[in-house]
Amino acid sequence: MKFSQHLFAGVCAIALAGVMTVAAADAQQRNPAGTTEYWLSAETSSGFGAGMTGGRGGSAAMMGALMGGRGKQEAYARNLMLQLGSPQRAVGEPTAEHLPPTGLQAGPALPLVSPKAVRPTGDANQPWASNMERPKGRILIYWGCGERARAGQPAVIDMSSLASGKAQQLMKTANVKFMTPPSSDRAGTYGEWPNERNGTRVPAAGSLVGAHVVRGNYTPEIRFSLAQNQDFLAPVQLLSNRSAPSGAMPLVWKPVAGAQAWFASTMGSNENGDLVVWTSSESQIFDMMSDYLPQTEINRLLQQRILLPASADRCTVPVEAVKAAPQAMLSVVAFGGEANFSHPARPAKAAASWKPEWAVKLRTKSTHRAMLGMNMPEFADDDDGADEAPAAEQQTQTRTKVRLPIPGLGRLLGN
């Protein structure tokens, strides 16, 4: 339990750097009046906890895998989020459903449930950080692929200085303009799936290809079809995640059809209580880059060499970053493209004021999470055993119970 709290706090600490960016993006992308928005967010997840049976995977399943739990696992999972936002107010109880193609294998109809409003508790005038203990420790930031870290690394942020606002110049971010999907606070009526009424899991063989229908008492009927190249991405498969003689960590992955760009990162800690972050970016950033990205942002970040190109299939974590955090969580993300539909269809020269009756967006990505330096044979590519570890080594690696303490970050977030 203590481990999961520390890891959660570490992730939140990274996310804090982008809070203002997300807020600005939300303000700029308000739901256009008169247009019903429908978003499909399709993620393929592999690695720790991705295919744990009896649930939807996610952080809880990942924690179980990290702590040595085995259980029955699939090679990967397909996670689908459906979000419907309409400017209309439902007459009576809001009802809506998505009729997917049979190939999705998630049932004939997926109910889009409107979540109940939750009243805030506590004193709204009391800042959340009013009782926060002064943070301690440091954040060490490394970046770039290669055997050795570049000159000037790591960038060091003293967390006590960060709290007082003296280290903002080191908190360099990519200034990403994140996507803003439909939500209950931006729509007249909102519905989503999965939900408490239906949490059916999309099986690994499920496919989005085919005809889709969305209907309800607060939305126009929405009809669209997805082609073969508008489906879930293939899972990210690591072919190499073992230390080189130098101590650096070469990462090699199998190409993913439809991937537009790649991003790798690690996060861990050491006995001194330092939080250590490394990214594959060519320039220093403080972003973990794991959320969906719009095509315009993918193009910009590729040009700035913050993201790796679609053709990339490897990146080496420098020896200095590996030694700074011997136990670190690894994330490799393949960003897919998006598909957009509307009714009526968008004209070639649409005016700025043009607003369709409805608009659909499909966005895709594929993510892999593992411990740096720990091969997971259950996620290996059965067709390519050239880079697999010996059986004895695999057995030792999968039985290892990993502990990744991140001292001080609980105090940073008041936990």
N, C-alpha and C positions, 0 to 999 in steps of 0.2 A: 504493500500500500504506500509506504514511504517512497519507494522507488518511482511509482507511477506519479505521485504528487510532484516529485522533483523534475521528472521528465516533462510533465505537463507545464510546470512553471517555466522550464527552459524554452519550450516552444512558444509560450505566451510572451516571454521576454523578447524573442525575435520578432513576434508579430506586432509588438508595441511600436516598432519603428515605422510601420506602415499605416497606423491608425488614421493619421491626418490625411494621407493619400486616399484611403478608402472613403473617408467622409467627403472629401472634395469630389471624388468620382460619383458618389451617390447624389450629391447636390446637382451635378451637371447632367445626370441621366434620368431625370424624372419620367415617370410613365407618361407617354404622350396622350393627351386627352382624346378619348374616342377610340383608341386602339387597344384591343385585347392582346396581351403578350403571353406566349407559351414557350417555356424553355425546357429543353432536355439536356441534362448534364450527364454525360456517359464516361465513367472512369473505369479503366481496367487496372486492377490492383494485384501486385504479386509481392512475394516476400513474407515477412513476419505477419501472421494472423490473417493474410488475405483470404484464405479459403477455409477458415475454421467453420465446421458444420455446427448447426444449431443456433446460428445467429447471423448477423450481417457483417461480421468481421470488425474492422475498425480498431480503435485504440484498445478496447478491453481485450480483444482476441490477441492483439499484438503484444500486450503486456504478458499474457499467458505464455506466449511463445518465448519472449525474452527471458522469463523467469524459469525456463526449462520445461514448460508444459509441452507435451507432444500432441496428443489428440489426433483425430483424423483430419487431414488437411487436403484440400485440392491444390493444384498447381497455382491457380489464380482465381480471382473473383471479378465479377462484373457488377459495378455499382451504378444504379440509375436513379437520378433525382428528377422528378417532374414538378414544374412550378407554373401555375396558371394565375395570371393577374388581370382582372377586368375592371374597367372604369364603372361598370354597372353595379348597382346594389341588387342583391338577390331579393326576390319577393318570397318571404318565408325563409325556411331553412335552405341555405345554399347547398346545391348538389351539382356535381360534375364528375365525369369519368373519362378515362382514356381507353379506347379500344385498340390494342396493339395488334401487329401481325402475329400469327400463331408461332412464328419462329422465335419470338422473344421468350416463349415458354414460361411466362409468368402469370398465366390465366387469361380468360377472355375479356375481362374488364378490370381496370385499375382505378379504384375510387380516389378522386382528388378531394381530400378532406380539408375543410377550413379550420385551422387551429383556433382553439379558444383563447380569447384575450386573457393575459395574465396581469393582474394588478401589481404594480411595484410595491415592495415592502420596505420598511425602514424609513429613515429620514432622508428625503430626497435632497435636502440642502446640505447634507454631510458628505464631503468629498470622499470617494472610495479609498483614497490613499492617506486620509488624515491620521490614521494610526499606524502607518507603515513604518517599520523599523528601517533606519538608515542602512542601505545595502552595502555589502562588503565584497571584496574580491575584484577580479579583473575579467574583461572579455578580450580574448586574443583572436584577431581576425587574419586568416590567410586566404589567398586566392590564386587562381591560375593552375593549369595542368603542367606537370613536369616533375622530374626527380627531385629538384631542389626548389625551395621557395625563392621568389624574386627578391631583389634588394629592397630594403625598407619594410620587410615583413618580420614579425606580425605587427599590425596596427594594434596598439594596446589602449584599451579604454578602462580607466579606473572607475568602478561602479559608484564609488562615493562621489566622484566628480560628475558622473553622469546624472546623478540625482539632483545636483546643484546647478545643472545646466552648463557646466564648463567643458563638456566633451562633445558637444553637438557637432563640431566640425569633423569628428571621427565617425559619426553615425551616417555614413554615406549610403544612400539608397539609390535604387534604379528609377525611382519616381514613376512607378508603374501605374497606369490608368486601368484599374481593375474593372472587370465587367460587373454590372449590377443587375442581377436577375429579379424577376417579380418577387414581391414580398407583401406581407399583410399591411405594413405601414405605408406602402406606396400605391396600393390598389383599392378600388372600391370594394371588391370582393376577391379573396385569394384562396386557392386550394393547392394542395401538394400531395405527392406520393413519393416514397412510402410514408405511412402514418400509423397511428395506433390501431386503426381499423383493419388495415391491410399492409403487412410488412413483408410480403412475399419476396423472396430473394430471386434475382435473375440468375439462372444457372450459367456455368462457364460456357456452355454451348449456345446460350441465348443470343439472338441477333435482332437488330433494329430494322433490318432490311424489309421493305414492304409497305403496305398502306396503313396509315394511322388515322383515327378519327377521335376528336375531342368534342364533347357535348355536355350541356348542362343548362341550368335555369338562370345563369348570369353571364353566359358566353355565347357568341354565335357559334354555329357548328364549324369546326376546323377540320379540314381534310388535307393531308399531304402524304407524300410517299418518299421513302429513303432508298437510295441506290446502294450498290455493293460498296462503293467508296465512301459511304456515309454511315458507317457502322462503328461499333466499338473498335478501338485499336487493339492490336495483338499485345500480349503481356510483355513487359520488359524482362529479358532473361540475361542475367549476368553470367558470362563465360569465364571471367577471372575476377577474383576478389581475394588475392593472397599477396603477402608481402614479398617484395623483391629483395635480393641480397643487400641492396643499399639501405633497406628499411622503408623505402617509399612503397606506395600501394597502387600498382597498376590495375585499373578497372577496364574491363572489356565487356561489351554487351552486344547482343544480337540485334541487327537492324530491325526496325519496326516500320512496316509499310504505312504510309500516311502521316508519319511523324514530320512536323515542320521544323522542330528544333529540340535541343536537349539541354538539361541542366542537372548537374550533380552537386551535392553538398554533404557535409558531415557536421555533426554537432556532438560534443562530448565535454568531459571535464577531466581534471587531473587532481592529484593529491593536495595541491596548493589551493584548491577551490576555484581555479580559473575555468570559465566557460570558454571553450575553444570552438571556433566556427571556421570552416573552409568551404569555398565555393569554386566551381569551375570557371567562373567569370574571369576575363582577362584584366578587369579593373576591380578595385576594392569596392565591395558593396556589403550591406548588412541585411540582405534579403535572402530568404530560403527558397523563394520562387517555386512554390508548389501548387498554387491556385491556377485555375483556368486563365488563359491569356487570350485577348482578342487578336485577330490577325494583324492589325495595325501595330500593336505592341510587340508581337513576335518579330515583325519585320524590323522595327526600330532596334530592339534588343539584339537581333542578329547583326545589324549594321554596327552597333557599338561593341560587339563581341562579348556581350554579357551572356548570351545564350550560345551554345555550340550549334553548328549547322546540322541540318537533317542528315547529312552524310556521315557525321561523327559516329564512331563506334568504340571509342576508348578515351580515357583521361587518367592521368596518374596523379594521385594525391601526394604532394611533396613530403619527404621524410620528416621535415621539421613539424609539419602539421600532425603527422602520425605520432611522432614522439611526444608532442605537446598534449595529446589526448589519446592514450593507448586504447581506450574503450570508447568508441564513438558510434553514433547512429548514422547510417549512410542512407541517402535518398537519391534516386536517379529518376528523372521525370522526362517523358517524351510528350511534348505538346503537339496535339493534333490540330487539324483545321476546324472550321465551323461551316455549317450549312444554314442558309436563311431562306424562309418562304414567307409569302404574304398574300393577302387577298384584299383588293386586286393586286396583281403582280406589280412590282415597282417599275415605273417607266424608266427608259434609258436616261432621260433628262428630267428627273423628278425635281420639283420645286422644293425649297427648304420647308415649306408649310405642308407638304404632302404627308398624309396620314392614312394608312390602310385600315380596313375594318379589323383585321387581325394580323399578327406577325409571329412567326415561329423561328426559334433559334436552337440548333443542335451544336453543342460544344463537346470536345473530346480530349482526353489525355490518358496516358498510361504511366503508372507509378510503381516503383520498386523500393522497398525498405528492407534493410538488413543491418547487421553489425559489420562495421568495417573490418575486413580481414577474416570474416567467418563465412565460408562457403556453406550454402544450404542445399544439400543434394536433392531434396524433394522439389526444389524449384529449378533444377538443372535441365538443360536441353537434352533429351534422350537421344537425339539424332547426332549430337556432337559431343563425344566424350573425350576429345583430345586434351581439354584443359581441366578435366575433373581431378579432384584430389584422390589419393589412394584411399581404399576402403577404410583402413584403420584410422587415417586422418579425418575422414568424413564422420566416422562414428564418434571420435573425440570431440569434433567441433559441434555436432548437433546435441551432444549431451552437456555441453558447457552451460552453466547457469550464469548469465551475464548480470553484473551489477554496475550501474552507471550513475553514481551519485553526482549531483550538481549542487554542491554546498552554496548557500547564500542566496540562491534564486528564489527559494520559498519566502525568505524574508523580503526580497525585492517586491514580491506581489502580495505580501501580507499574509502568507500561508504559514 
